[in-house]
Amino acid sequence: MPADVRQKLFAAISQVLQDPETQAKLASQGLVASPSSSSAEFEAFVKREIPIWKQRTIESGATPT
């Protein structure tokens, strides 16, 4: 992912996950906000998650519309 895109996504997601209202909504679902500490860590997280969600999407039978 291009560095400028990674940085923008990292900043936006970090800001949302620090919002008390967002944290409360996540907590009500049993989740805890755990933002990445750097844009490089965020990119590594995304790279780890892509294959997991790709497989889950395939298994679900979802198709693009």
Residue pairs with C-beta under 8 A, 6 or more apart in sequence:
1 9
1 43
1 46
3 39
6 39
6 42
6 43
7 39
9 42
10 36
10 38
10 39
10 42
10 43
13 35
13 36
13 42
14 35
14 36
16 22
17 23
17 33
17 34
17 35
18 33
18 35
22 33
23 33
26 32
26 33
36 42
36 45
